[in-house]
Amino acid sequence: MCFRAAKKDGRSILSEETVDLLETWRPDASLDDQKRLNSEGERELRLLAERFQRRLPHLLTSEYSPERFIFRATLRQRAKESQFHFATGLFGRNVAEDEVVFQQPVSPHDPLLRSGTPFGVFIINVCIHTRLPVHVM
């Protein structure tokens, strides 16, 4: 591994013991844990929402309204948690917990949220079936 080579070439100040530990280290996470949103991801989503709100104050007001803000995620745990932490960044924890309406996931696959579905086809189908005008941007 690169740690051992760097140590051998004199490009590392790590001790042999540290190099041994680094080379034998393996993540302590199950496959289920790897699919979950971790605390760093939660923090990043809150901060992302705050940055969006600062940069787009005319669009992302700090006051929640279910008519203006729609939250929808896939069935996966990390997606559900992501929408909650993004809402927390926009409106605060109390509002996210008590007031924000999180829509039920569309099953089996939400064509708007799942990649691999052509977005334009989805929009055209929705507009045709609901008789909404089609807007091209």
Backbone hydrogen bonds in HBPLUS format (Angstrom, degrees):
<---DONOR---> <-ACCEPTOR-->    atom                        ^
c    i                          cat <-CA-CA->   ^        H-A-AA   ^      H-
h    n   atom  resd res      DA  || num        DHA   H-A  angle D-A-AA Bond
n    s   type  num  typ     dist DA aas  dist angle  dist       angle   num
A0005-ALA N   A0001-MET O   3.36 MM   4  6.69 164.9  2.39 152.4 156.5     1
A0006-ALA N   A0002-CYS O   2.95 MM   4  6.00 160.5  1.99 145.8 151.1     2
A0007-LYS N   A0003-PHE O   2.97 MM   4  6.16 155.3  2.03 146.4 153.5     3
A0008-LYS N   A0004-ARG O   2.89 MM   4  6.10 160.9  1.93 151.1 156.5     4
A0009-ASP N   A0005-ALA O   2.95 MM   4  6.11 152.8  2.02 147.9 154.6     5
A0011-ARG N   A0006-ALA O   2.78 MM   5  4.89 145.4  1.90 160.6 158.0     6
A0010-GLY N   A0007-LYS O   3.17 MM   3  5.20 158.5  2.21 103.3 109.4     7
A0019-VAL N   A0015-SER O   2.96 MM   4  6.27 160.4  2.00 153.6 159.2     8
A0020-ASP N   A0016-GLU O   2.86 MM   4  6.10 160.4  1.89 151.6 156.8     9
A0021-LEU N   A0017-GLU O   2.97 MM   4  6.24 159.0  2.01 147.0 152.5    10
A0022-LEU N   A0018-THR O   2.88 MM   4  6.11 161.6  1.91 153.4 158.2    11
A0023-GLU N   A0019-VAL O   2.94 MM   4  6.11 155.2  2.00 151.0 157.6    12
A0024-THR N   A0020-ASP O   3.12 MM   4  6.28 138.0  2.31 144.0 154.1    13
A0025-TRP N   A0021-LEU O   3.00 MM   4  5.92 116.8  2.41 140.6 155.0    14
A0034-GLN N   A0030-SER O   3.08 MM   4  6.38 146.9  2.19 146.9 155.8    15
A0035-LYS N   A0032-ASP O   3.12 MM   3  5.38 147.4  2.23 104.0 113.5    16
A0036-ARG N   A0033-ASP O   3.12 MM   3  5.22 164.2  2.15 107.6 112.2    17
A0041-GLY N   A0038-ASN O   3.08 MM   3  5.27 118.3  2.48 100.9 115.6    18
A0042-GLU N   A0038-ASN O   3.01 MM   4  6.38 152.2  2.09 151.0 159.6    19
A0043-ARG N   A0039-SER O   3.04 MM   4  6.26 162.2  2.08 146.7 150.5    20
A0044-GLU N   A0040-GLU O   2.92 MM   4  6.13 161.0  1.95 148.7 154.1    21
A0045-LEU N   A0041-GLY O   3.01 MM   4  6.19 155.0  2.08 147.1 152.9    22
A0046-ARG N   A0042-GLU O   3.12 MM   4  6.43 157.2  2.18 149.3 155.2    23
A0047-LEU N   A0043-ARG O   2.97 MM   4  6.23 167.1  1.98 156.4 159.8    24
A0048-LEU N   A0044-GLU O   2.83 MM   4  5.94 151.8  1.91 144.3 152.8    25
A0049-ALA N   A0045-LEU O   3.03 MM   4  6.19 162.0  2.06 146.4 150.3    26
A0050-GLU N   A0046-ARG O   3.05 MM   4  6.35 155.5  2.11 146.3 153.3    27
A0051-ARG N   A0047-LEU O   2.92 MM   4  6.19 156.2  1.97 149.1 155.2    28
A0052-PHE N   A0048-LEU O   2.90 MM   4  6.18 164.4  1.93 155.1 159.2    29
A0053-GLN N   A0049-ALA O   2.94 MM   4  6.10 159.4  1.99 147.6 153.4    30
A0054-ARG N   A0050-GLU O   2.98 MM   4  6.24 151.9  2.06 145.8 153.0    31
A0055-ARG N   A0051-ARG O   2.97 MM   4  6.19 155.7  2.03 151.3 157.8    32
A0056-LEU N   A0052-PHE O   2.76 MM   4  5.80 139.2  1.92 149.3 160.6    33
A0059-LEU N   A0056-LEU O   3.01 MM   3  5.46 143.9  2.14 112.3 122.5    34
A0060-LEU N   A0056-LEU O   2.84 MM   4  5.91 175.5  1.84 170.2 171.8    35
A0068-ARG N   A0065-SER O   3.00 MM   3  5.37 138.7  2.17 108.9 120.0    36
A0069-PHE N   A0065-SER O   2.99 MM   4  6.12 154.0  2.06 161.7 170.0    37
A0103-GLN N   A0071-PHE O   2.85 MM  32  6.04 155.2  1.91 171.7 169.1    38
A0079-ALA N   A0076-ARG O   3.10 MM   3  5.34 126.1  2.40 101.8 115.6    39
A0080-LYS N   A0076-ARG O   3.09 MM   4  6.44 161.6  2.12 158.1 162.9    40
A0081-GLU N   A0077-GLN O   2.92 MM   4  6.14 167.1  1.94 158.3 162.1    41
A0082-SER N   A0078-ARG O   2.89 MM   4  5.84 144.3  2.01 131.9 142.2    42
A0083-GLN N   A0079-ALA O   3.09 MM   4  6.37 159.2  2.14 150.2 153.2    43
A0084-PHE N   A0080-LYS O   3.27 MM   4  6.53 156.0  2.33 143.7 150.1    44
A0085-HIS N   A0081-GLU O   2.99 MM   4  6.25 165.2  2.01 155.3 158.3    45
A0086-PHE N   A0082-SER O   2.92 MM   4  6.07 151.4  2.00 150.1 158.2    46
A0087-ALA N   A0083-GLN O   2.98 MM   4  6.11 161.2  2.02 144.5 149.6    47
A0088-THR N   A0084-PHE O   2.87 MM   4  6.14 146.7  1.98 143.7 154.0    48
A0089-GLY N   A0085-HIS O   3.06 MM   4  6.26 149.0  2.16 137.6 144.6    49
A0090-LEU N   A0086-PHE O   3.10 MM   4  6.46 142.7  2.24 143.3 153.7    50
A0091-PHE N   A0087-ALA O   2.85 MM   4  5.97 171.7  1.85 160.3 161.8    51
A0092-GLY N   A0088-THR O   2.81 MM   4  4.53 144.8  1.93 125.9 132.4    52
A0096-ALA N   A0092-GLY O   3.03 MM   4  6.21 164.5  2.06 153.9 158.9    53
A0097-GLU N   A0093-ARG O   2.86 MM   4  6.02 154.9  1.92 153.1 159.5    54
A0098-ASP N   A0094-ASN O   2.88 MM   4  5.90 159.6  1.93 147.8 153.8    55
A0099-GLU N   A0095-VAL O   2.78 MM   4  5.03 157.1  1.83 137.1 144.0    56
A0100-VAL N   A0095-VAL O   3.04 MM   5  6.26 155.4  2.10 154.7 156.4    57
A0113-LEU N   A0110-ASP O   3.16 MM   3  5.43 125.0  2.48 103.9 117.0    58
A0114-ARG N   A0110-ASP O   2.90 MM   4  5.77 159.3  1.95 167.3 170.6    59
A0122-PHE N   A0118-PRO O   3.21 MM   4  6.57 156.3  2.27 149.7 156.4    60
A0123-ILE N   A0119-PHE O   2.93 MM   4  6.26 164.4  1.96 159.9 163.4    61
A0124-ILE N   A0120-GLY O   2.96 MM   4  6.14 166.2  1.98 151.6 155.4    62
A0125-ASN N   A0121-VAL O   2.93 MM   4  6.08 162.1  1.96 148.3 153.6    63
A0126-VAL N   A0122-PHE O   2.90 MM   4  6.11 162.2  1.93 154.3 159.2    64
A0127-CYS N   A0123-ILE O   2.91 MM   4  6.08 166.3  1.93 152.7 156.7    65
A0128-ILE N   A0124-ILE O   2.88 MM   4  6.04 157.2  1.93 150.3 156.6    66
A0129-HIS N   A0125-ASN O   2.95 MM   4  6.05 169.4  1.97 151.6 154.7    67
A0130-THR N   A0126-VAL O   2.88 MM   4  5.87 141.5  2.02 147.2 157.2    68
A0131-ARG N   A0127-CYS O   2.81 MM   4  5.31 115.8  2.23 132.4 143.9    69
A0132-LEU N   A0127-CYS O   3.02 MM   5  4.57 130.2  2.28 123.7 133.6    70
